[in-house]
Amino acid sequence: MKNSVLFILFLLTISFAGADDKKPNILFCIADDWGAHASIYGDPVVKTPNFDRIAKEGALFHNAYVSSPSCTPCRNSILTGQWHWRLGPGANLYGTLRQDLQVYPHLLAEAGYHTGSWRKSFGPGKLEGKFLENHPAGKPGKGFDEFLENRPESAPFCFWLGASDPHRAYKPGTGKESGMDLSKIELFPCFPDSEEVRSDVADYYFEVERFDSDVGKAIAKLEAIGELDNTIIVVTGDHGMPFPRCKSNLYDSGTRVPLAIRWGDKVKAGQEFKKYASLIDLAPTFLDACGVEIPGEMTGRSLLPALTGGGDAALRAFILTGKERHVPSQEAPDMGGYPSRALRTDNFLYIRNYQTSRWPNGTPNWQKAAMPGNWYADTDNGPTKTYIIDNQDKDDAHRMSYALCFDKRPAEELYDLSNDPDQLVNVAGEEKYSDQLLQLSAHLSEELIAGGDPRHVESLTYDFDAQPYGGGGPKAPGYQGPKKPKKKKAKAN
Ligand SMILES: [Ca+2]
C-alpha cells in the first residue's frame, strides 16, 4: 500500500515536472499604425472581437506605449528590447540594425525554438550582415499555416504575425460602406469635425477590423492544433493612427497603442492594467517566460511578474518615449528630423523638443508642386491632413486644428492631464507649473542618462540625422535618387 502511494506520488511529480518543462509558444501579432482603438477600450464604432477576446481571457493594458511613434525604430526597439535611442542607425525610419545587437527571435532560436515571420516585421529599412543572413524576426514565410507545417515535431515556436493594416493608403468610403455610423465616431479634439475627417477615420477603422480578423484566424488555428493555452498571444500596434498630431508625434495619440496578452491559465483572465508598459518590455517578457537569460543590454523589463499576479505594482510608474528622424521632412539643405523626448506620468505629459527652428511635422509647402508627397512630410498624406491644411483659415476651430497639428513648437511642452487629457493646452510657460516643469525636466534627463541616450550622455546635439536614409524622397543623407515605382507599392512607414 505504502509503496503504491509512493509510486503514484512519483508519477505525479514526473507529470508536473513535465508540464512545467513544456516551453510556451509565442504568437506576436502587430498591426501597422494602430492606435489604442478597440471595442474593449470603449470605442463606439470599431469592432475588434478578437483583440477583445485575448484581453478578456488574459490581460488588457490601458497604458501601453511605443518607444518611438515611427515604424522602424518601434520595431527595432521591440526586437532588441531596448529604447530606440540606443540603437544608432536603428533609431530612424528606414534605418538598419547594428551587428552587435541581440534580438529575441534569435535568442529563442538558439534555445531550440522554431521561429518565423509573415508580412511586415523589421523595417522599413536595410538588413545587413548577420541579419541579412538570418532575419531578425524569424525567416519570412507565407503565413501561419505554412509556418506550422514546417515546424519540427514538438518544437516550441515563436511567430511574428505582421500586417500592413491599418497603414495608409485607404480605399475611400470603405468604412462607411461597411455599415459604420460616422456620426458615432469620437474624433480626437485636434481634428475639425467634418464629413471628410469622419469618413477618413472610418476607413482607418475598416482596416483595423481587417487586422483583427487576421488575429481571429490565427487563434482558430491554435485551437485546432491544441496549442491555444500553451501559447503566449500578444496583440498590439507599432504606434498611433496615421493622422495629423498622431503618428510621429509624442502625444498619446501617437505613442499609446493597444496591448492584450493571453497565456492559458498562467495569466489570470480579465486582468486590467492602468500602469505603464513599453513595447520594449515584450522581448524580456518572452525570454523570461521561455526560460532564456535576458541580456543585460535590454532596457525593457519583463512583464511576467505583473501578468502572473503582481498586478499594477509590478509595472512602470511612468513611461518614456522619443523621436528622431521619421522622414527627412525639413526643407533642404537641412533635411533632418524633429528630435524630441517625452516623460508621461499619471498627471503630466512633458515633452522636450531639441530643435525648435524646425517644423515638427515637416516644412509647409516645401516642394509641394514638385513632390506633393513631401509637404508637411512627417504626416502621412490623406483626406484629414488635406482638409486641415486647406481649411485652416475657415474659423477659429479650424485655425486651432491647423496650429496643433502643424505649427512650430516650443522647447518644452507640458500638459496637465487632470484638466487636459487630450493634451491640447501647453502650460509649460505658466508660473503655477514652474516647479512641476523643473521636476519633470530633471526626471526626464536623469532617465535618459540612465538609459544611455546619446543626446544626454554625449551631446544634446548628437547627430542622428547623419545616418543614411534608405527611403525614397529628396536628397537626404544616403539618398540615391528616385526609385523606380513598383507595381504594387508596399505600405512603408
Ligand atoms: Ca507603422
Residues whose N, C-alpha, C, O or C-beta is under 5 A from the ligand:
A	BS01	CA	D32 D33 C71 D238 N493
